[in-house]
Amino acid sequence: MRVLIVGMNPAKPGKTKKTALSRLYSWMDQLDLKYVSFTNLSADPDWNFNLKTVDKKFLENQLEGYDKIIALGGLVSNYLAKYLRVDHIKMPHPSYRNRALNDSNYEHEQLLKCRTYIYG
């Protein structure tokens, strides 16, 4: 099974150890995902979140050949649904600024939904 994770854009270098990427790695462990591919809607850390600036053709090419696609956050999920009409699961954005993830029960529920999507 080939899994692709789609994020928004790369983070700017920071000084904190608590990053979205560290939480994403934890999720991958909890989901028993040893190998995944990853791409972003934009390669620009200063991207202005204007969906019209996404390189649609590049992203379409990135999506080819994957069995399961995980969108990180609503913006990514909306783009995949509206512009590409791609079947995927929406996970909350793993940023530590995402207050919904302060509730460990919510995070656990989201991981269970994702596990069901991936493994059936």
N, C-alpha and C positions, 0 to 999 in steps of 0.2 A: 504494500500500500504506500502510495506517495502522498505526503501531506505538505501543503504550502501554507505558510502563515504570512498574512499581508498586514503591514503596519502603515502608519501615516507617513512619517519621514524620520530620518535619523535624528537622534538626540544630539544636542550640543554637548561637548565635553563638560562634565560637572565634577564637583569635589565630593559628592555624596556616594556612599556605597549602595544606597537604596535606589536602584534605577528600575525603570520599566523592564529592561533586559534581564535583570536579576530575578524579578518576579516571573517573567516569562520562562526562564530556565527552570524555576521551581515548578511551574505549571507543567512543563514538558516532562519533568520527572514524575509528577503525580499522575500524568496521563500515560506513562510508560512509552513516551515518544523518544526513541533514541536518535532518530534521524529525521530531520525536517528541512525543508528549504524555506527561505525567507526573502521577501521583497517588500518594498515600500511603494506607496502611491507616488511619492516624490523622493528624489535623492538629495534634495536641498534642506539642510537643517533650519534654514530661515524661511521655508515655504510659507506662503500666506493662506494656505488652506482653500484656495480657489480651485474648485474641482475642474474648471475649464482648462486649467494649465497642466493637468495630468496627461502624460504621454500615453494615450489610450492604446495605441498599437503596441508599444513596448510592454504594457501590462498584459494585454491579451496574449502576447507571446510568452510571458512569464507563467501564465496560468495553464498553458497547454501541458497535457499529460499527467495532471494531478487528480487523484481520486477524491481527496478531501481538501477543502479550503477553509481556513480559519481567518476571519476578519477581526482585527483588534480595534474595537471601538465602533461607534455609530457612524462616524464619517466614512470610514473604510467600507463598512457594511452597506451604507447607502449608495456609495459609488459602484460597488460590485453589483448591487441589485438594479439600480437605475440605469447605469451606463453600459454595463456588460452583461446583465441578466445571467449572472453566474450563481449556481447553487453553492451555498456556503453556510457556515454557522457564525453568528456574531458573538464574540466574547467581549467582556468589558475591556477597555483599554487598561493595560497592566501598570500604568503610572501610579506611583504612590500618592499622587495628588487626587486620584480618583477616590472620592470619599465613600462611594458605594462599597468599595472593597475593604473598608474598615470593619464591615460586618462579615465575620468569618463564615457564617452560615450562608450568606449570599454568594461568597466566593466558592464555597463548597458546592452549592447548587449549580452554579455556572460550570464548574469543572465536571460535575456529573452529566449535565446536558451535553457538554463537549465530548465526553467519553462515549456516550450513547451515539452521538453523531459519527464519531470516528469508527467505533467497533461494532455498532449495530445493537 
